[in-house]
Amino acid sequence: MIFSVWLAVFSCAAQAESFFITTLNCYAFFGGGETHRQLGQPETAPEFWTKAQNLVNLWPTNAPLPVALQEIGGEREAVYLGQLAAKRYGHTFQPVFAETKDTFTEQAVGAVLDLNQGWKISGRPGRVPELDKDLSKHLVIHLTNQSSALAVCIVHLKRSLGKYGRLAQQDQSKALKTWADAQLARNPRANVIVLGDFNETKNPGDADAGSAPLVQPSGPLRDSFVLTGGSFRTHASGKAYDRILISAALATGAAGWRFEKVFAHAHSHGKGLEKKLFTDHFPVTAEFVLTTKK
């Protein structure tokens, strides 16, 4: 079952000159009794609410248009994070969630969408046939505003452990390539974003990366880290597991919006006892600026 829960009706906000998109692996954000596995999740109600507030406090100063969420338990977590985001930013947030097919950890992906930035959801968000077989944790959301559209795919890919883990991760990237190719076949100038926890252990731009089938030169998308240059870490371990990948139109500004920059919000709470009430991942945010006024 797919859920899209409203906190309020759409606003009529004017289109902004830029927007931010953020992704965060929330590190086992669900209740203590909701899985038979101990994954480091909160065990009491006070821990749950403390962690929820801590996660929202890690988000950037400017309200992101969507915040992509990984390692949440389900609909409830997306709703609560949306409520806390509304208090922090003074905006209205819509939580969005799709059921997981991960039977091992039972973790899911979701999002909260800022309704005060002039965008709304087009169609029904959720799982899509092209990804359903290979990606147990994914969520596709199509957004529109007064003059443009944006396709967002949130993912949490498998870890590349051993030969078969690496092959499974590559199969997931190939499935994502098929999905992205389909979006661009319908509209070569489509604004497409794939983001989330790729569990990518290779450096950005590495030809042996699990995500290599999805990004240039063999794939249709660009890694925002590669476009920016320099070194990135998105996890307390120093790795860049989390990525934001974008289509050529977003890289060049061909369809109304142009990629401006990407940054990771490093924090010091990702190790030891603090990790349980925070996360060992860092929020990663990309900014896009308006290039065409209509």
C-alpha positions, -999 to 999 in steps of 0.1 A, spaced: 0 0 0 12 35 -8 5 64 15 6 102 8 -5 120 39 -16 156 39 -8 180 67 -27 209 50 -40 221 16 -16 234 -10 -5 269 -7 -4 294 -35 32 305 -30 50 323 -57 78 305 -75 112 311 -59 144 319 -76 160 287 -63 153 255 -44 172 230 -23 169 193 -23 183 173 7 188 136 13 194 120 47 198 84 59 181 86 93 199 55 107 172 31 121 146 57 128 116 37 140 102 22 172 120 -4 192 94 -31 187 88 -27 150 114 -52 138 127 -85 151 163 -71 145 182 -48 167 195 -22 143 203 7 167 167 21 167 152 41 196 138 19 223 116 43 242 92 71 233 116 99 247 144 84 226 121 84 195 111 120 198 146 132 207 159 115 176 132 130 154 140 165 166 177 159 162 173 147 126 153 178 116 178 201 133 205 186 111 188 198 79 200 230 62 191 265 74 169 271 43 140 248 40 146 222 13 118 216 -13 119 179 -5 139 160 21 145 124 9 145 100 39 161 66 42 160 41 70 127 52 84 101 27 97 72 39 77 44 64 73 44 75 109 80 86 108 75 107 77 44 123 93 63 132 125 93 146 107 70 167 86 54 181 117 87 190 132 99 205 99 68 227 99 76 240 133 113 247 124 107 264 91 73 279 96 61 261 64 36 234 56 51 200 48 35 170 32 49 136 42 51 110 14 58 73 19 58 40 -1 58 6 15 91 -13 16 98 -47 1 129 -51 23 122 -82 44 156 -83 60 157 -49 78 121 -38 71 134 -3 66 117 21 41 123 54 22 101 84 22 101 122 19 87 154 33 77 181 8 76 218 15 43 231 1 52 268 5 76 269 -24 51 268 -53 54 231 -62 29 203 -59 28 166 -66 16 155 -100 0 120 -101 4 94 -74 38 90 -58 51 56 -49 68 26 -63 72 22 -101 72 -10 -123 107 -4 -138 122 -5 -103 99 -28 -84 118 -60 -90 153 -48 -82 149 -20 -57 132 -30 -25 134 6 -12 125 33 -37 100 61 -41 92 82 -72 76 117 -69 67 139 -99 66 176 -90 52 205 -110 50 243 -105 38 271 -127 62 265 -155 83 234 -150 84 198 -138 108 177 -118 110 139 -114 125 127 -82 135 91 -74 146 84 -38 166 52 -32 184 31 -7 206 6 -25 222 -26 -12 256 -27 3 284 -40 -20 295 -68 3 313 -96 -15 309 -107 -51 271 -111 -51 265 -80 -31 284 -60 -57 265 -76 -85 232 -69 -68 242 -33 -63 251 -30 -100 218 -46 -110 200 -19 -90 220 8 -108 211 -7 -141 174 -7 -132 177 29 -122 193 36 -156 164 20 -173 140 42 -154 160 74 -161 164 65 -198 126 61 -200 120 96 -185 145 111 -209 131 92 -239 98 109 -233 114 142 -228 152 146 -235 151 179 -215 135 164 -184 146 175 -150 154 142 -133 170 137 -99 180 103 -83 192 107 -48 196 88 -15 219 63 1 237 44 -27 260 27 -3 287 38 -27 322 29 -14 341 42 -44 350 79 -48 329 101 -71 338 95 -107 354 60 -102 347 38 -132 345 8 -109 317 23 -87 285 4 -83 267 35 -96 288 36 -128 261 22 -150 238 51 -141 262 81 -146 283 94 -174 300 83 -196 279 51 -198 247 64 -181 223 93 -185 229 111 -153 256 133 -137 270 129 -102 267 163 -85 299 156 -66 318 151 -99 303 183 -113 314 203 -83 348 187 -79 369 182 -47 364 156 -21 332 147 -2 323 126 28 287 119 37 292 95 66 311 94 99 334 67 84 346 92 58 329 76 28 306 93 3 278 68 5 250 93 -3 247 109 -37 225 133 -57 225 125 -94 209 148 -120 200 148 -157 218 169 -183 190 195 -184 196 202 -147 233 203 -152 231 229 -180 199 247 -171 182 237 -204 147 233 -189 143 262 -164 165 251 -135 203 248 -133 224 229 -107 244 254 -87 262 235 -59 261 205 -36 273 203 0 273 178 29 264 191 64 290 173 85 282 169 122 300 153 152 272 130 164 276 100 142 298 78 163 295 60 197 264 64 219 253 96 201 247 78 169 215 62 182 198 96 188 213 112 156 226 94 125 260 83 112 251 99 78 254 136 69 226 154 51 235 162 15 220 192 -2 220 204 -38 209 239 -48 192 246 -82 186 282 -95 160 295 -119 173 301 -154 141 309 -173 113 332 -161 79 328 -177 
